[in-house]
Amino acid sequence: MSDAGHVLRARRDGETSDLLAPSVGIFTPSVVEGELVSAAQLVGTIDVLGVLRELTVPDGVAGRIAKRLGGRRSRVPVQYGDVLLTISTASMGKEAETGSAVRADTEGALSFVAPMSGRFYGRPSPTEPPFVAAGDTVQHGQTIGLLEVMKTFNRLVYQGDAVPERATVDRVAPADGDDVVRGDVILALRSLTED
């Protein structure tokens, strides 16, 4: 479990941004080269003397990971200021246009989206019923699933300013064990109207 998080510092150079290690430790990335990342996205952890801290992308940085420290290694020793990730924004013009077109097509649709990338589980164990199913009513604070990130299970809690206090689930988009990316729809919702 992480004790605290760090928003990574960025060093910008033209169409790239280098995300720098906040301290000495062991970096465990949760992203791969070629993956798209954006501000506030979890990109890994750093183990500092046995304390795990989540690492997130700073505001104003978005793009494709061009280089990851350590290549394919899953745990990499780092020093303060080492370049953990190099983010390229060169190809983002086309990506941004596609993203905004999708948002325009689904404008008005109500959904709960994945806050980070991981593997989705809709039930606490294979023998237990799902947290939520189509037709259920959900309310703020309710657990709607689990998201496995780097072998750690995180509760997905129905909350946020963009979703109503209570809503009806039209459908649960991912199946148990599906990989989801930050921003993917988890629940398609219908707002409950007060009579």
N, C-alpha and C positions, 0 to 999 in steps of 0.2 A: 504494500500500500504506500502511496506517496505521501510524504510529510508536507511538502509544499511544492509549488510549481515555479518555473522560471519562464518568462517571456524572453526568447533569445534575442541578443543584439544582432543587428544586421549591418554589414559593411557593403555599401552599394558601389558598383563600378559599371556604368553603362547599362547594359541589358541583363546584368546578373547581380544577385545579392548573395553574399556569404553569410551564413548563420553561424555565430561563434559560440564556443563552449563557455558557459558561465563560471566554471571552476574546474579544478582538477578532479578526475573521477573516472568512472567506467560508463561510456556512452552505449546505450542499447537503442538502436533506431527502430521505429515502427513503420517506416516508409521505405520505398525502393526507388532506385534511379528510374526516371521516366514518369513517375507519379506526379499528378497535379496536387499542389498544396496552396492553402490560402491562410489569411490572418486568423489567429486564434486556434488553428488546427494543431492537435497533438502530433508531434513528429518523433517522439522517443522519450527516454528517461536517462537521467544521469544518476549513478550510484556514488554518493559521496560519503565515505566511511560508513557504509551500511544503510544510509538513508536515501531512499529513492525520491527523486524529484522529477515531475513531468516537465517536458520541454515543449513550448508552443511557438508557433510562427508569430512574429511581431506584426502590428498594424502596418498596412501599406505594402506588405510583401505578399505576392502571389505569383505562381508560375509553375514550371515543371522542374523536378529535381534533375539537375545536370550531372551532379557528382555527389557521392556520399562517402564520408570518411570511412576507411576500412573496407571499401568495396562491399563484398557479400558477407563479411564477418558480422556476427550478431552482437558481439561485445567488443568494444574498442577502448583501450586506455587513452585518455585525453588530458591535455594541459589547458590551463586558462587561455582563452583566446584562439584555440585551434579551430579551424574551419570544419564544422560538422557536416554542413550541407551547402551546396552551391545551387541556387535557384535561378533558372533562366526565364526571363519574361519575353524572350524574342518571339515565341510562337503564341503568346497569349492573346493577341488581337483577334484572331479567328476564334479561339476558344471562348473569349468573352462575348462575342456576338452570338454564338450558338447558345450560350447560357442564358443571355437576356431574352432570346427568342422563345426558349422553353418556358421561362417564367411568365412571359406575356401570354402564351397559349394556355397556361394553367392558372392565370390570374383569377382570384376569387376561390380557387380550390383550397380547402382546408386540410392541412396535413401536419403530422408530427414527424420531424426528420431526425436522422442520426446525427448526434452532436460530434461524433468522431468516427473514424474508420475502425472496423473490427468484424467479428463473427457474431451474428444475431442468434439468440435463443429465445423462443417465445414461451418457454415453460421452465420451472425450476429444476426439473429432472425429467428424463424420458418417460417415467411412469406417472407423472403428475399432470393435472390439467393445465392448459395454457393460462398465462396471466390475464390475457384479454382475447376475445374472439369477435368476429363480425356480429353486430347487433348489441354488443355490450355498451354500457355507459361508462365513460372514464371521467375522472375528476382530478384536479390538481393534487399532486403528492402521491398519486397511485403508481405503483410499479407496473410497467407494461412489458418488460422483457429484460434480458441480460445482453450485454455486449462484451465479448471476450476480446481484450486487447493485450497482447504480449503475455498470454497465459494468466491474465488477471480478469476476473469477472466483475463488470461494473453494472450496477442496477440502472436501467433506463426508467426515469421517473417522468410522468406526464406533468410538465410545467413549462412556463415561458410566457412572455408577454403576447406572443403572436397566436396563442391558442386560447380558446374560451375556457372558463372555469370548469364547465362540464360539456361533454360532447358524446355523440354516438359513433361507434367504430363502424365504418362501412366495410373496411377490409384491412387485414394485416398483410402488408406488401411482401416482406421477405418470408421465406420458409425457414424452419429450424435449421441452423447450420449454414445459412447463406452468408456470404461475405457482403458487407455493406460499406459504402464510402461515405464520409462526412457529407451530409446534405441529402442523402438518399431518403426517400419516403419510407417510414416505418409503418405509420398508421394513416389511412385515408379516413377522414372524419366528416361528420355532419353535425353542425351546431344544434344544440337543443334550444328550441324557442320557448320562451315563457308564455304560457296561456293566460 
